[in-house]
Amino acid sequence: MENYVELLRGTSVVLSHSITLYVISEPSGKVRHPVLFWAVFSIVLELFVLLLLFPFGMTSFVSTLMYFIFLFAYSFALPYVSSGPVLRNLFMLLAYATYFMLASSLGNLISVAYFDGSEIAMVATRTMMSVLFIVLLVWKLKAVFRKATEGIEEGWGTLFVFSLVSCLSVSGMVFSAYFVMSLKAHALILLVTTVFVTAAFAVVIRMIGLLDEQREVRLLRSHHKVLEHELEAEEEFVEAARRYRHDFRHHMSLLKEYVEAGDIEAMRTYLAEADDQMEREGHPAWCQNKVVDSLIRINARRCASADIGCSFSVELPQDLPLSGPELVAIFGNLLENAVDGTSNASEPFLRLDSHIRNGILFIEVSNTMSGDIVWNGSLPASTKDGGGTGLRSVRNAVTNHDGMMRCLQDGNSFVVQIRIPL
């Protein structure tokens, strides 16, 4: 009977972890059926529980061994299944594990104090706390955390180390509490640890808020840069309109002379030449989407002023499931990087192709370059101080819509290819 109670204890741990991490995780596309993945994963871990408990029982060594098996197994599973930075997923896992260990200690305390040390009472208390935590995750915590950390790529290393230290410290406290004979000492240790850990995580949450504010500042700077270019464009347009208005009376006087002289052919030739000039100096519409059209127009002027050849083939409607800031993050950063990337090219040229086919948004931006790219993971290493933010912003916007981004060097060209399901 004792082995079956211990098996119930181990099984409840596996189920609590698997269900909670299933709720925490965000599908990344690596696993087609997450529920099936976690079910099979739980069965495998349950087999480890069986192999350890029935021959040896729940000794302190077996309990410690199971702890590390679970910790390492879930540390590999969650980042594999869930999208987003690996260290962010590990931070969430360790934060959950920390409070699970506190719940286990509380369950053990209640069991000893009120149920004569009953294992079943301890398991029941811990399970109820796990259910409550899952409800809080679904109802509030998960959405708030995801929204606060969306797009934050850097800074998770320090937070991961903190969460790891917290988890191991609390785990040590929980294991040592089993050897504390005094219930008052156990309760005091649990209370002090819970207060300190919660206060520390409150500081961490503030740090996460600061990271999010930094991301917002970078995004605002990008928008500010776009607005500056748009203001320059409007100033150029107003100046051109002023010139046309000034020259308009000269055009009318000349046309009046042609009419009075009856020289219709000369008037036709002059009007054709004037039409060609207006077409060259006009502002063409590159696509129906106003945000993307403005970004193309801005960078087309940059290309013209820097003698950079360019080609834009874009077919995008006004209504897209991507917000204006997301379109700026993607197209604005890609085009700006492409213009900057041609600075050392012998024949500077950039190309943008974008269209929608079968419900998928295709984007490809390429620019000529010199030399070979130095890679930092899947992204090129930036040569500018503090550089690399643009492509990371692009990748964040793409992954937020379950899209894919690929960077590659094709001969003397750097190419970025993006696919986003709409």
C-alpha positions as CSV (number, residue, x, y, z in Angstrom):
1,M,0.0,0.0,0.0
2,E,2.9,2.4,0.8
3,N,4.3,2.0,-2.7
4,Y,1.0,2.9,-4.2
5,V,0.7,6.0,-2.1
6,E,4.2,7.0,-3.2
7,L,3.3,6.3,-6.8
8,L,0.3,8.6,-6.4
9,R,2.6,11.3,-5.0
10,G,5.0,10.9,-8.0
11,T,2.1,10.8,-10.5
12,S,0.6,14.0,-9.1
13,V,3.9,15.8,-9.5
14,V,4.2,14.7,-13.2
15,L,0.6,15.7,-14.0
16,S,0.9,19.1,-12.2
17,H,4.1,19.9,-14.1
18,S,2.9,18.7,-17.5
19,I,-0.5,20.4,-17.4
20,T,1.0,23.7,-16.0
21,L,3.8,23.8,-18.7
22,Y,1.3,23.0,-21.4
23,V,-0.7,26.1,-20.3
24,I,2.4,28.2,-20.0
25,S,3.9,27.3,-23.4
26,E,3.1,29.1,-26.7
27,P,3.1,26.8,-29.7
28,S,6.3,27.3,-31.8
29,G,5.4,25.1,-34.8
30,K,8.0,22.5,-33.9
31,V,5.3,20.3,-32.4
32,R,2.1,19.8,-34.4
33,H,0.1,18.3,-31.5
34,P,1.2,19.8,-28.1
35,V,-1.4,17.9,-26.1
36,L,-0.1,14.6,-27.5
37,F,3.5,15.7,-26.9
38,W,2.9,16.5,-23.2
39,A,0.9,13.3,-22.8
40,V,3.7,11.1,-24.2
41,F,6.3,13.1,-22.3
42,S,4.3,12.5,-19.0
43,I,4.1,8.8,-19.7
44,V,7.8,8.6,-20.2
45,L,8.5,10.4,-16.9
46,E,5.9,8.2,-15.1
47,L,7.9,5.2,-16.2
48,F,10.9,6.7,-14.5
49,V,8.8,7.1,-11.4
50,L,7.7,3.4,-11.5
51,L,11.3,2.2,-12.0
52,L,12.5,4.3,-9.0
53,L,9.7,3.9,-6.5
54,F,8.8,0.2,-6.6
55,P,12.3,-1.2,-6.1
56,F,13.6,1.5,-3.7
57,G,10.6,3.4,-2.2
58,M,10.5,7.2,-1.6
59,T,13.9,7.5,0.1
60,S,15.7,10.9,0.3
61,F,18.0,9.8,-2.4
62,V,15.2,8.7,-4.7
63,S,13.3,11.9,-4.0
64,T,16.4,14.0,-4.9
65,L,17.1,12.0,-8.0
66,M,13.5,12.4,-9.2
67,Y,13.8,16.1,-8.6
68,F,16.8,16.5,-10.9
69,I,15.3,14.2,-13.5
70,F,12.1,16.3,-13.6
71,L,14.1,19.6,-13.6
72,F,16.4,18.7,-16.5
73,A,13.6,16.9,-18.5
74,Y,11.2,19.9,-18.3
75,S,14.1,22.3,-18.9
76,F,14.6,20.7,-22.3
77,A,10.9,20.1,-23.1
78,L,9.5,23.6,-22.5
79,P,11.9,25.6,-24.7
80,Y,11.5,23.0,-27.4
81,V,7.7,23.2,-27.5
82,S,7.3,26.9,-26.7
83,S,8.1,29.9,-28.9
84,G,10.2,32.9,-27.8
85,P,13.7,33.1,-26.3
86,V,15.0,29.9,-24.7
87,L,16.1,31.8,-21.5
88,R,12.7,33.4,-21.1
89,N,11.0,30.0,-21.2
90,L,13.6,28.6,-18.7
91,F,12.9,31.7,-16.5
92,M,9.2,30.9,-16.5
93,L,9.9,27.2,-15.8
94,L,12.1,27.9,-12.8
95,A,9.8,30.5,-11.4
96,Y,7.0,28.0,-11.5
97,A,9.3,25.3,-10.0
98,T,10.2,27.6,-7.1
99,Y,6.6,28.2,-6.1
100,F,5.8,24.5,-6.6
101,M,8.4,23.6,-4.1
102,L,7.0,26.2,-1.7
103,A,3.6,24.6,-2.2
104,S,5.1,21.2,-1.5
105,S,6.6,22.4,1.7
106,L,3.3,23.9,2.7
107,G,1.5,20.7,1.9
108,N,3.9,18.7,4.0
109,L,3.5,21.2,6.9
110,I,-0.3,20.9,6.8
111,S,-0.1,17.1,6.6
112,V,2.1,16.9,9.7
113,A,0.2,19.5,11.6
114,Y,-3.4,18.4,11.0
115,F,-3.4,14.9,9.4
116,D,-0.7,13.0,11.3
117,G,1.8,13.2,8.4
118,S,-0.6,11.6,5.9
119,E,1.0,11.4,2.4
120,I,-2.5,11.5,0.8
121,A,-3.3,14.8,2.7
122,M,0.0,16.3,1.5
123,V,-0.7,15.2,-2.1
124,A,-4.3,16.6,-2.0
125,T,-3.1,19.9,-0.6
126,R,-0.4,20.3,-3.2
127,T,-2.8,19.3,-6.0
128,M,-5.4,21.9,-5.0
129,M,-2.7,24.5,-5.0
130,S,-1.6,23.4,-8.5
131,V,-5.1,23.6,-9.8
132,L,-5.5,27.1,-8.3
133,F,-2.2,28.2,-10.0
134,I,-3.3,26.8,-13.4
135,V,-6.6,28.7,-13.1
136,L,-4.7,31.9,-12.3
137,L,-2.4,31.3,-15.3
138,V,-5.3,30.8,-17.7
139,W,-7.3,33.7,-16.2
140,K,-4.6,36.4,-15.8
141,L,-0.9,35.6,-15.4
142,K,0.0,34.1,-18.7
143,A,-1.5,36.9,-20.9
144,V,0.0,39.7,-18.7
145,F,3.4,38.1,-18.8
146,R,3.4,37.4,-22.5
147,K,2.3,40.9,-23.3
148,A,4.9,42.5,-21.0
149,T,7.8,40.4,-22.5
150,E,6.7,40.3,-26.1
151,G,9.6,41.3,-28.3
152,I,12.2,41.3,-25.4
153,E,15.2,39.4,-26.7
154,E,18.0,40.6,-24.4
155,G,18.4,40.6,-20.7
156,W,17.1,37.1,-19.9
157,G,20.5,35.7,-19.0
158,T,20.6,37.6,-15.7
159,L,17.0,36.8,-14.9
160,F,17.5,33.1,-15.7
161,V,20.5,32.9,-13.3
162,F,18.4,34.6,-10.6
163,S,15.5,32.2,-11.1
164,L,17.8,29.2,-11.0
165,V,19.4,30.3,-7.8
166,S,16.0,30.9,-6.3
167,C,14.7,27.5,-7.3
168,L,17.7,25.7,-6.0
169,S,17.7,27.6,-2.7
170,V,14.0,27.0,-2.1
171,S,14.4,23.4,-3.1
172,G,17.2,23.0,-0.5
173,M,15.0,24.6,2.1
174,V,12.2,22.2,1.3
175,F,14.4,19.1,1.4
176,S,16.0,20.2,4.7
177,A,12.6,21.0,6.2
178,Y,11.8,17.3,6.2
179,F,14.5,16.9,8.9
180,V,13.2,19.8,11.0
181,M,11.4,18.3,14.0
182,S,9.7,21.6,15.2
183,L,6.6,22.6,13.3
184,K,7.1,26.2,14.4
185,A,10.6,26.2,12.9
186,H,9.3,24.7,9.7
187,A,6.5,27.2,9.5
188,L,8.9,30.1,10.2
189,I,11.4,29.0,7.6
190,L,8.6,28.6,5.0
191,L,7.1,32.0,5.8
192,V,10.5,33.8,5.7
193,T,11.5,32.1,2.4
194,T,8.1,32.8,0.8
195,V,8.3,36.5,1.7
196,F,11.9,36.9,0.5
197,V,11.3,35.0,-2.8
198,T,8.1,36.9,-3.5
199,A,9.9,40.2,-2.9
200,A,12.7,39.2,-5.1
201,F,10.4,38.2,-7.9
202,A,8.6,41.5,-7.5
203,V,11.9,43.2,-8.3
204,V,12.4,40.9,-11.3
205,I,8.9,41.8,-12.6
206,R,10.0,45.5,-12.3
207,M,13.2,44.6,-14.3
208,I,11.0,43.0,-17.0
209,G,8.9,46.2,-17.1
210,L,12.1,48.2,-17.7
211,L,13.1,45.8,-20.5
212,D,9.7,46.3,-22.0
213,E,10.1,50.1,-21.7
214,Q,13.4,50.0,-23.5
215,R,11.8,48.0,-26.3
216,E,9.1,50.6,-26.5
217,V,11.7,53.4,-26.7
218,R,13.5,51.7,-29.5
219,L,10.2,51.3,-31.4
220,L,9.3,55.0,-30.8
221,R,12.7,56.0,-32.1
222,S,12.0,54.0,-35.2
223,H,8.6,55.7,-35.6
224,H,10.2,59.1,-35.0
225,K,12.8,58.5,-37.7
226,V,9.9,57.6,-40.1
227,L,8.1,60.7,-39.2
228,E,11.2,62.8,-39.8
229,H,11.5,61.4,-43.3
230,E,7.8,62.0,-43.9
231,L,8.2,65.6,-42.8
232,E,11.1,66.1,-45.1
233,A,9.0,64.6,-47.9
234,E,6.1,67.0,-47.2
235,E,8.5,70.0,-47.2
236,E,9.8,68.9,-50.6
237,F,6.2,68.5,-51.8
238,V,5.2,72.0,-50.6
239,E,8.3,73.5,-52.2
240,A,7.5,71.7,-55.5
241,A,3.9,73.0,-55.3
242,R,5.2,76.5,-54.7
243,R,7.4,76.3,-57.8
244,Y,4.6,74.9,-59.9
245,R,2.3,77.8,-58.8
246,H,5.0,80.3,-59.6
247,D,5.6,78.8,-63.1
248,F,1.9,78.3,-63.8
249,R,1.4,81.8,-65.1
250,H,4.3,81.4,-67.5
251,H,2.8,78.1,-68.8
252,M,-0.6,79.8,-69.4
253,S,1.0,82.8,-71.1
254,L,2.9,80.5,-73.5
255,L,-0.2,78.4,-74.2
256,K,-2.2,81.6,-74.9
257,E,0.4,82.6,-77.5
258,Y,0.2,79.3,-79.2
259,V,-3.7,79.5,-79.3
260,E,-3.6,83.1,-80.7
261,A,-1.1,82.0,-83.3
262,G,-3.1,78.9,-84.2
263,D,0.0,76.7,-83.7
264,I,-1.8,73.7,-82.4
265,E,1.1,71.3,-83.1
266,A,3.5,73.3,-81.1
267,M,1.0,73.4,-78.2
268,R,0.6,69.6,-78.3
269,T,4.4,69.1,-78.2
270,Y,4.8,71.5,-75.3
271,L,2.0,69.8,-73.3
272,A,3.5,66.4,-73.9
273,E,6.9,67.6,-72.6
274,A,5.3,69.2,-69.6
275,D,3.4,66.0,-68.9
276,D,6.6,63.9,-69.0
277,Q,8.3,66.3,-66.6
278,M,5.4,66.1,-64.2
279,E,5.5,62.3,-64.3
280,R,9.2,62.3,-63.6
281,E,8.9,64.7,-60.7
282,G,5.7,63.3,-59.3
283,H,5.2,61.0,-56.3
284,P,4.2,57.5,-57.6
285,A,2.1,55.2,-55.5
286,W,4.0,51.9,-55.0
287,C,1.1,50.0,-53.5
288,Q,-2.3,50.4,-51.9
289,N,-1.1,50.1,-48.3
290,K,-0.4,53.6,-47.2
291,V,2.2,52.7,-44.5
292,V,4.2,50.5,-46.8
293,D,3.8,53.0,-49.7
294,S,5.2,55.8,-47.4
295,L,8.2,53.7,-46.4
296,I,9.0,52.8,-50.0
297,R,8.8,56.5,-51.0
298,I,11.1,57.5,-48.2
299,N,13.7,55.0,-49.1
300,A,13.3,55.6,-52.8
301,R,14.3,59.2,-52.2
302,R,17.3,58.0,-50.1
303,C,18.3,55.8,-53.0
304,A,18.0,58.7,-55.5
305,S,20.1,61.1,-53.4
306,A,22.8,58.5,-52.8
307,D,22.9,57.2,-56.5
308,I,21.6,53.7,-55.4
309,G,19.7,51.7,-58.0
310,C,16.4,50.3,-56.7
311,S,13.5,48.2,-57.7
312,F,10.2,47.9,-55.9
313,S,7.6,45.3,-56.9
314,V,4.9,45.4,-54.2
315,E,1.2,44.3,-54.3
316,L,-0.3,44.9,-50.9
317,P,-3.8,46.0,-50.0
318,Q,-4.6,48.6,-47.4
319,D,-6.2,46.1,-45.0
320,L,-3.7,43.7,-43.5
321,P,-3.7,41.8,-40.2
322,L,-0.4,43.5,-39.3
323,S,-0.7,46.8,-37.4
324,G,1.0,50.0,-38.6
325,P,3.9,49.7,-36.1
326,E,4.5,46.1,-37.2
327,L,4.6,47.1,-40.8
328,V,7.1,49.9,-39.9
329,A,9.1,47.4,-37.9
330,I,9.3,45.0,-40.8
331,F,9.5,47.1,-44.0
332,G,11.1,50.2,-42.4
333,N,14.0,48.3,-40.8
334,L,14.5,46.0,-43.9
335,L,14.7,48.9,-46.3
336,E,16.8,51.1,-44.0
337,N,19.3,48.2,-43.6
338,A,19.3,47.5,-47.3
339,V,20.1,51.1,-48.1
340,D,22.9,51.2,-45.5
341,G,24.2,47.8,-46.7
342,T,25.0,49.1,-50.1
343,S,27.3,51.8,-48.8
344,N,30.5,49.8,-49.7
345,A,29.1,48.0,-52.8
346,S,30.8,48.7,-56.1
347,E,27.4,48.7,-57.8
348,P,24.9,49.7,-55.1
349,F,21.4,48.3,-55.8
350,L,18.5,47.1,-53.7
351,R,15.3,45.2,-54.5
352,L,12.0,44.8,-52.7
353,D,9.4,42.2,-53.7
354,S,6.3,41.6,-51.7
355,H,2.9,40.1,-52.5
356,I,0.2,37.8,-51.0
357,R,-0.3,34.4,-52.5
358,N,-2.6,31.7,-51.0
359,G,-3.1,33.6,-47.8
360,I,0.7,34.0,-47.2
361,L,2.5,37.4,-47.2
362,F,5.8,37.0,-49.0
363,I,8.6,39.6,-48.5
364,E,12.1,39.5,-50.0
365,V,14.6,42.3,-49.7
366,S,18.0,42.1,-51.2
367,N,20.9,44.5,-51.5
368,T,24.4,44.4,-53.0
369,M,27.3,44.4,-50.6
370,S,31.0,43.9,-50.4
371,G,32.9,41.1,-48.6
372,D,31.4,38.2,-46.6
373,I,28.9,38.4,-43.8
374,V,29.9,37.6,-40.2
375,W,27.1,35.7,-38.6
376,N,25.8,35.9,-35.0
377,G,23.5,32.9,-34.9
378,S,20.9,33.2,-37.6
379,L,21.4,37.0,-38.0
380,P,24.3,38.9,-39.4
381,A,26.6,40.6,-36.9
382,S,26.2,44.3,-37.0
383,T,29.3,46.5,-37.5
384,K,27.6,49.5,-35.9
385,D,27.7,50.3,-32.2
386,G,24.5,49.0,-30.7
387,G,23.5,47.6,-34.1
388,G,21.4,44.6,-34.8
389,T,18.2,46.0,-33.2
390,G,16.5,46.4,-36.5
391,L,16.6,42.8,-37.7
392,R,15.7,41.6,-34.2
393,S,12.6,43.9,-34.3
394,V,11.8,42.4,-37.7
395,R,12.1,38.9,-36.4
396,N,10.0,39.6,-33.3
397,A,7.2,41.1,-35.5
398,V,7.4,38.1,-37.8
399,T,7.3,35.4,-35.1
400,N,4.4,37.2,-33.3
401,H,2.4,36.2,-36.4
402,D,3.8,32.6,-36.6
403,G,5.9,33.6,-39.6
404,M,9.4,32.7,-40.6
405,M,12.4,34.8,-41.5
406,R,15.6,33.7,-43.2
407,C,18.8,35.7,-43.8
408,L,21.4,34.5,-46.4
409,Q,24.2,35.7,-48.5
410,D,23.8,35.0,-52.2
411,G,27.0,35.9,-54.0
412,N,27.5,39.7,-53.5
413,S,24.0,40.2,-52.2
414,F,22.5,40.0,-48.8
415,V,18.9,38.6,-48.8
416,V,16.1,38.6,-46.2
417,Q,13.1,36.3,-47.0
418,I,10.0,36.4,-44.9
419,R,6.8,34.3,-44.9
420,I,3.8,35.3,-42.8
421,P,0.5,33.4,-42.8
422,L,-2.4,35.9,-42.8
